[in-house]
Structure formats: structure tokens, C-alpha cells
């Protein structure tokens, strides 16, 4: 499957993306968001079965630390720190009775998820789109935040996310002066492309930008 379901209620309704920040969490915040991307893809690839052996849609994913490390190049301690943030903010829940089983809340709710371009992010069984990240820079966190925001706000009819700088800052916590650099990384990594929204309301006399997720 070229895309995977990604939970978005926590981004749009709860605005938790802005609360996961560099000042408090440093690179562990970046690790957390990358792990959430990995969980969505792992869940999609697993295709869990029901008692009759038939495919079933579920919010659960089975993932060990080793699997996370195979999917994304990061240390075991960084995986642990990233998972702690996801659990702290309720973006995932851990199954108390089953080892390495997590739940992605809201994934089955109407309007609670959006398409993640799974195939475009991967090569073989690993997520390679963010391989150049060293998890030491705030701009990396900013870029992942913007990427997830564009996923959440993407219109299925047009394929574009239409959102201005004020709203980007509100939903992500990324300061306006840092947004351009974060977008540049996403463009350079072939994750998005940007064009003018000619039918949108003009900002400062110019049409606003709209963002296309490459791979969808």
C-alpha cells in the first residue's frame, strides 16, 4: 500500500504538536515524531488479523525497540526517550498486558486520520526520508512538525494543504522566522513542493502558499 493511516486529531483538535518543543524536549521531540511515523507504517505493514485470520482495521501496532531501530537510525536510548514523550502526551498508549504492543488513539475515528505517503518515505523496510537528520538541530524538529501539519491539513480533493504562516505557528509552535528554513528542508528532501494558491485570500498583497505532499 502506498500510504498509511496517520492519526491527526492530536494535531488539529488538541494542538499538541505545538506543546512538543525543543526548549523542553530537545532532540527527543524529533525522535518522538519520527517514531510516531514509524508506528503508523509498521501498523499498516503488519496487517493484523482477526480470530478468523481475516484482515482487521485496528488502532494497535506491535513494535519492538529493535524494529524501531531498523526502521529509523537512532539509538536504543533515543527510542526510549521518544516513546516517553509519545506516552506523556497521549499520542500512543502502551498495552499493559502485551509486550511491545501500542495503541494509536483516534486512528479509527471519522476525521481522526490522514494519509501518510508510506512508499515515498521508505526504501526496502526502512524509513529513509529522514536519514540525513542527526537529531541535533531545532530545524529538524521544525521540518517534521510542518510535514505532519501538512499531512493533517491536506485536502483530499485537491491534494494540497492550504495554511498560512500564522496558523502554521499556532498549530506547530514553530516561530514564523524559522518556518521558511523548515520548508526548505522539506523541499530539498523531496517531501513537499510549494506553489501559490491563486484562489486563496491574499496575504500582504500576495497569494498564500499551498503545500503538496509528494507521494500522495
C-alpha atoms as a printed R data frame, in Angstrom:
    type eleno elety resid chain resno       x       y      z
1   ATOM     1    CA   UNK     A     1   0.000   0.000  0.000
2   ATOM     2    CA   UNK     A     2   1.433   3.373 -0.956
3   ATOM     3    CA   UNK     A     3   0.005   5.177  2.062
4   ATOM     4    CA   UNK     A     4  -0.721   4.507  5.732
5   ATOM     5    CA   UNK     A     5  -3.262   5.934  8.149
6   ATOM     6    CA   UNK     A     6  -1.721   8.567 10.415
7   ATOM     7    CA   UNK     A     7  -3.577   9.917 13.499
8   ATOM     8    CA   UNK     A     8  -4.268  13.659 13.240
9   ATOM     9    CA   UNK     A     9  -6.814  14.540 15.934
10  ATOM    10    CA   UNK     A    10  -3.978  15.410 18.309
11  ATOM    11    CA   UNK     A    11  -2.674  17.893 15.731
12  ATOM    12    CA   UNK     A    12  -5.883  19.586 14.603
13  ATOM    13    CA   UNK     A    13  -8.184  19.431 17.616
14  ATOM    14    CA   UNK     A    14  -5.827  19.090 20.560
15  ATOM    15    CA   UNK     A    15  -2.957  21.192 19.136
16  ATOM    16    CA   UNK     A    16  -0.393  19.038 20.931
17  ATOM    17    CA   UNK     A    17   2.162  19.459 18.160
18  ATOM    18    CA   UNK     A    18   2.916  22.933 19.484
19  ATOM    19    CA   UNK     A    19   3.443  21.599 23.004
20  ATOM    20    CA   UNK     A    20   6.187  19.207 21.939
21  ATOM    21    CA   UNK     A    21   9.025  21.680 21.769
22  ATOM    22    CA   UNK     A    22  12.794  21.970 21.515
23  ATOM    23    CA   UNK     A    23  13.170  24.070 24.649
24  ATOM    24    CA   UNK     A    24  11.759  21.337 26.876
25  ATOM    25    CA   UNK     A    25  12.414  18.131 24.931
26  ATOM    26    CA   UNK     A    26  15.366  18.900 22.629
27  ATOM    27    CA   UNK     A    27  16.102  16.183 20.047
28  ATOM    28    CA   UNK     A    28  13.900  13.703 21.917
29  ATOM    29    CA   UNK     A    29  10.957  15.603 20.432
30  ATOM    30    CA   UNK     A    30  12.201  14.923 16.914
31  ATOM    31    CA   UNK     A    31  12.727  11.269 17.798
32  ATOM    32    CA   UNK     A    32   9.178  11.045 19.165
33  ATOM    33    CA   UNK     A    33   7.570  12.339 15.973
34  ATOM    34    CA   UNK     A    34   9.702  10.082 13.782
35  ATOM    35    CA   UNK     A    35   8.716   7.116 15.944
36  ATOM    36    CA   UNK     A    36   5.041   8.003 15.515
37  ATOM    37    CA   UNK     A    37   5.533   7.995 11.747
38  ATOM    38    CA   UNK     A    38   7.236   4.607 12.078
39  ATOM    39    CA   UNK     A    39   4.348   3.223 14.149
40  ATOM    40    CA   UNK     A    40   1.805   4.199 11.517
41  ATOM    41    CA   UNK     A    41   3.845   2.476  8.822
42  ATOM    42    CA   UNK     A    42   4.572  -0.628 10.918
43  ATOM    43    CA   UNK     A    43   0.876  -0.984 11.717
44  ATOM    44    CA   UNK     A    44  -0.011  -0.725  8.043
45  ATOM    45    CA   UNK     A    45   2.615  -3.262  7.005
46  ATOM    46    CA   UNK     A    46   1.634  -5.750  9.699
47  ATOM    47    CA   UNK     A    47  -1.949  -6.092  8.522
48  ATOM    48    CA   UNK     A    48  -3.129  -7.609 11.823
49  ATOM    49    CA   UNK     A    49  -5.703 -10.416 11.542
50  ATOM    50    CA   UNK     A    50  -8.834 -11.193 13.486
51  ATOM    51    CA   UNK     A    51  -9.653 -14.563 15.091
52  ATOM    52    CA   UNK     A    52 -10.751 -15.900 11.710
53  ATOM    53    CA   UNK     A    53  -7.494 -14.901 10.026
54  ATOM    54    CA   UNK     A    54  -9.110 -12.019  8.154
55  ATOM    55    CA   UNK     A    55  -7.596  -8.519  7.915
56  ATOM    56    CA   UNK     A    56  -8.942  -6.126 10.513
57  ATOM    57    CA   UNK     A    57  -8.638  -2.388 10.992
58  ATOM    58    CA   UNK     A    58  -7.157  -1.702 14.406
59  ATOM    59    CA   UNK     A    59  -5.526   1.089 16.341
60  ATOM    60    CA   UNK     A    60  -2.877  -1.318 17.635
61  ATOM    61    CA   UNK     A    61   0.671  -1.860 16.470
62  ATOM    62    CA   UNK     A    62   3.255  -4.414 17.588
63  ATOM    63    CA   UNK     A    63   6.751  -2.923 17.610
64  ATOM    64    CA   UNK     A    64   9.928  -3.801 19.481
65  ATOM    65    CA   UNK     A    65  12.843  -1.462 20.094
66  ATOM    66    CA   UNK     A    66  14.850  -3.440 17.552
67  ATOM    67    CA   UNK     A    67  12.157  -2.905 14.929
68  ATOM    68    CA   UNK     A    68  12.085   0.831 15.599
69  ATOM    69    CA   UNK     A    69  15.878   0.949 15.259
70  ATOM    70    CA   UNK     A    70  15.674  -0.961 11.982
71  ATOM    71    CA   UNK     A    71  13.077   1.488 10.682
72  ATOM    72    CA   UNK     A    72  14.844   4.686 11.791
73  ATOM    73    CA   UNK     A    73  18.550   5.177 12.538
74  ATOM    74    CA   UNK     A    74  18.560   6.085 16.223
75  ATOM    75    CA   UNK     A    75  19.951   4.607 19.428
76  ATOM    76    CA   UNK     A    76  18.017   2.466 21.885
77  ATOM    77    CA   UNK     A    77  18.147   5.255 24.468
78  ATOM    78    CA   UNK     A    78  16.765   7.722 21.927
79  ATOM    79    CA   UNK     A    79  13.915   5.316 21.136
80  ATOM    80    CA   UNK     A    80  13.127   5.105 24.854
81  ATOM    81    CA   UNK     A    81  13.157   8.895 25.233
82  ATOM    82    CA   UNK     A    82  10.994   9.400 22.165
83  ATOM    83    CA   UNK     A    83   8.449   6.829 23.316
84  ATOM    84    CA   UNK     A    84   8.289   8.503 26.732
85  ATOM    85    CA   UNK     A    85   7.187  11.747 25.074
86  ATOM    86    CA   UNK     A    86   4.552   9.982 22.955
87  ATOM    87    CA   UNK     A    87   3.173   8.305 26.076
88  ATOM    88    CA   UNK     A    88   3.328  11.515 28.124
89  ATOM    89    CA   UNK     A    89   1.225  13.415 25.594
90  ATOM    90    CA   UNK     A    90  -1.160  10.524 24.991
91  ATOM    91    CA   UNK     A    91  -0.235  10.190 21.325
92  ATOM    92    CA   UNK     A    92   0.221   6.478 21.919
93  ATOM    93    CA   UNK     A    93  -0.864   4.153 24.692
94  ATOM    94    CA   UNK     A    94   1.018   1.093 25.870
95  ATOM    95    CA   UNK     A    95  -0.809  -2.212 26.317
96  ATOM    96    CA   UNK     A    96  -0.323  -3.218 29.953
97  ATOM    97    CA   UNK     A    97  -0.827  -6.914 29.199
98  ATOM    98    CA   UNK     A    98   1.152  -7.396 25.983
99  ATOM    99    CA   UNK     A    99   4.813  -6.634 25.445
100 ATOM   100    CA   UNK     A   100   5.667  -4.165 22.681
101 ATOM   101    CA   UNK     A   101   2.016  -3.513 21.816
102 ATOM   102    CA   UNK     A   102   0.934   0.105 21.405
103 ATOM   103    CA   UNK     A   103  -2.330   1.826 20.529
104 ATOM   104    CA   UNK     A   104  -2.696   4.897 18.321
105 ATOM   105    CA   UNK     A   105  -5.789   6.651 19.765
106 ATOM   106    CA   UNK     A   106  -8.320   8.071 17.329
107 ATOM   107    CA   UNK     A   107  -6.964   6.265 14.303
108 ATOM   108    CA   UNK     A   108 -10.335   4.677 13.523
109 ATOM   109    CA   UNK     A   109 -12.439   7.787 14.141
110 ATOM   110    CA   UNK     A   110 -14.034   9.609 11.223
111 ATOM   111    CA   UNK     A   111 -11.862  12.631 10.584
112 ATOM   112    CA   UNK     A   112  -9.267  11.347 13.020
113 ATOM   113    CA   UNK     A   113  -6.626  10.348 10.500
114 ATOM   114    CA   UNK     A   114  -4.987  11.359  7.238
115 ATOM   115    CA   UNK     A   115  -2.868   9.684  4.581
116 ATOM   116    CA   UNK     A   116   0.864   9.313  5.223
117 ATOM   117    CA   UNK     A   117   2.872   8.731  1.998
118 ATOM   118    CA   UNK     A   118   4.401   5.463  3.200
119 ATOM   119    CA   UNK     A   119   6.048   4.269 -0.007
120 ATOM   120    CA   UNK     A   120   7.679   7.622 -0.694
121 ATOM   121    CA   UNK     A   121   9.292   7.696  2.750
122 ATOM   122    CA   UNK     A   122  10.794   4.227  2.508
123 ATOM   123    CA   UNK     A   123  13.383   2.117  0.774
124 ATOM   124    CA   UNK     A   124  13.021  -1.616  1.389
125 ATOM   125    CA   UNK     A   125  11.939  -1.975  5.035
126 ATOM   126    CA   UNK     A   126  13.412   1.261  6.409
127 ATOM   127    CA   UNK     A   127  12.279   4.875  6.517
128 ATOM   128    CA   UNK     A   128  14.997   6.669  4.583
129 ATOM   129    CA   UNK     A   129  13.429  10.097  4.033
130 ATOM   130    CA   UNK     A   130  14.998  11.476  7.208
131 ATOM   131    CA   UNK     A   131  18.323   9.622  7.100
132 ATOM   132    CA   UNK     A   132  20.304  12.861  6.907
133 ATOM   133    CA   UNK     A   133  18.895  14.036 10.238
134 ATOM   134    CA   UNK     A   134  21.428  13.894 13.083
135 ATOM   135    CA   UNK     A   135  18.830  14.769 15.753
136 ATOM   136    CA   UNK     A   136  20.874  17.730 16.929
137 ATOM   137    CA   UNK     A   137  19.160  20.693 15.285
138 ATOM   138    CA   UNK     A   138  15.948  22.533 16.031
139 ATOM   139    CA   UNK     A   139  15.314  22.949 12.298
140 ATOM   140    CA   UNK     A   140  14.923  19.171 12.004
141 ATOM   141    CA   UNK     A   141  12.138  19.225 14.582
142 ATOM   142    CA   UNK     A   142  10.576  22.220 12.826
143 ATOM   143    CA   UNK     A   143  10.641  20.388  9.498
144 ATOM   144    CA   UNK     A   144   8.974  17.237 10.867
145 ATOM   145    CA   UNK     A   145   6.332  19.359 12.590
146 ATOM   146    CA   UNK     A   146   5.497  21.163  9.352
147 ATOM   147    CA   UNK     A   147   5.414  17.880  7.466
148 ATOM   148    CA   UNK     A   148   2.892  16.370  9.891
149 ATOM   149    CA   UNK     A   149   0.835  19.570  9.856
150 ATOM   150    CA   UNK     A   150   0.606  19.476  6.058
151 ATOM   151    CA   UNK     A   151  -0.468  15.836  6.265
152 ATOM   152    CA   UNK     A   152  -3.199  16.752  8.765
153 ATOM   153    CA   UNK     A   153  -4.472  19.735  6.729
154 ATOM   154    CA   UNK     A   154  -4.236  18.134  3.293
155 ATOM   155    CA   UNK     A   155  -7.476  18.363  1.303
156 ATOM   156    CA   UNK     A   156  -8.310  15.036 -0.302
157 ATOM   157    CA   UNK     A   157  -9.994  16.749 -3.255
158 ATOM   158    CA   UNK     A   158  -7.073  18.994 -4.219
159 ATOM   159    CA   UNK     A   159  -4.156  17.139 -2.655
160 ATOM   160    CA   UNK     A   160  -2.877  20.412 -1.182
161 ATOM   161    CA   UNK     A   161  -2.649  21.777  2.351
162 ATOM   162    CA   UNK     A   162  -3.640  25.446  2.395
163 ATOM   163    CA   UNK     A   163  -2.454  27.139  5.551
164 ATOM   164    CA   UNK     A   164  -0.836  30.492  6.272
165 ATOM   165    CA   UNK     A   165   2.144  31.328  8.458
166 ATOM   166    CA   UNK     A   166   0.007  32.465 11.391
167 ATOM   167    CA   UNK     A   167  -1.809  29.137 11.525
168 ATOM   168    CA   UNK     A   168   1.411  27.176 10.989
169 ATOM   169    CA   UNK     A   169   2.896  28.931 14.009
170 ATOM   170    CA   UNK     A   170  -0.272  28.385 16.058
171 ATOM   171    CA   UNK     A   171  -0.511  24.660 15.379
172 ATOM   172    CA   UNK     A   172   3.186  23.787 15.477
173 ATOM   173    CA   UNK     A   173   4.799  26.320 17.776
174 ATOM   174    CA   UNK     A   174   7.427  26.954 15.088
175 ATOM   175    CA   UNK     A   175   8.300  30.652 15.168
176 ATOM   176    CA   UNK     A   176   7.475  32.494 11.957
177 ATOM   177    CA   UNK     A   177  11.111  33.366 11.286
178 ATOM   178    CA   UNK     A   178  12.008  29.633 11.297
179 ATOM   179    CA   UNK     A   179   9.218  28.413  9.013
180 ATOM   180    CA   UNK     A   180  10.950  29.244  5.735
181 ATOM   181    CA   UNK     A   181  14.072  27.241  6.622
182 ATOM   182    CA   UNK     A   182  11.992  24.258  7.750
183 ATOM   183    CA   UNK     A   183  10.062  24.329  4.474
184 ATOM   184    CA   UNK     A   184  13.332  24.494  2.559
185 ATOM   185    CA   UNK     A   185  14.444  21.235  4.171
186 ATOM   186    CA   UNK     A   186  11.200  19.507  3.206
187 ATOM   187    CA   UNK     A   187  11.597  20.727 -0.362
188 ATOM   188    CA   UNK     A   188  15.258  19.685 -0.517
189 ATOM   189    CA   UNK     A   189  14.382  16.219  0.809
190 ATOM   190    CA   UNK     A   190  11.705  15.858 -1.903
191 ATOM   191    CA   UNK     A   191   8.904  15.618  0.669
192 ATOM   192    CA   UNK     A   192   6.791  18.580 -0.465
193 ATOM   193    CA   UNK     A   193   6.525  21.111 -3.211
194 ATOM   194    CA   UNK     A   194   5.030  24.554 -2.881
195 ATOM   195    CA   UNK     A   195   3.011  26.738 -5.207
196 ATOM   196    CA   UNK     A   196   0.909  29.870 -4.989
197 ATOM   197    CA   UNK     A   197  -2.757  29.472 -4.106
198 ATOM   198    CA   UNK     A   198  -4.235  31.803 -6.699
199 ATOM   199    CA   UNK     A   199  -7.775  31.457 -5.394
200 ATOM   200    CA   UNK     A   200  -6.845  31.951 -1.751
201 ATOM   201    CA   UNK     A   201  -7.145  35.164  0.233
202 ATOM   202    CA   UNK     A   202  -4.101  37.317 -0.393
203 ATOM   203    CA   UNK     A   203  -1.604  37.905  2.400
204 ATOM   204    CA   UNK     A   204   0.380  41.146  2.193
205 ATOM   205    CA   UNK     A   205  -0.854  41.616 -1.357
206 ATOM   206    CA   UNK     A   206   0.384  38.212 -2.469
207 ATOM   207    CA   UNK     A   207  -1.480  34.899 -2.781
208 ATOM   208    CA   UNK     A   208  -0.746  32.474  0.068
209 ATOM   209    CA   UNK     A   209   1.211  29.279 -0.430
210 ATOM   210    CA   UNK     A   210  -0.219  25.775 -0.654
211 ATOM   211    CA   UNK     A   211   1.700  22.610  0.030
212 ATOM   212    CA   UNK     A   212   1.632  19.300 -1.838
213 ATOM   213    CA   UNK     A   213   2.747  16.091 -0.142
214 ATOM   214    CA   UNK     A   214   4.913  14.205 -2.625
215 ATOM   215    CA   UNK     A   215   3.921  10.558 -2.797
216 ATOM   216    CA   UNK     A   216   0.160  11.047 -2.466
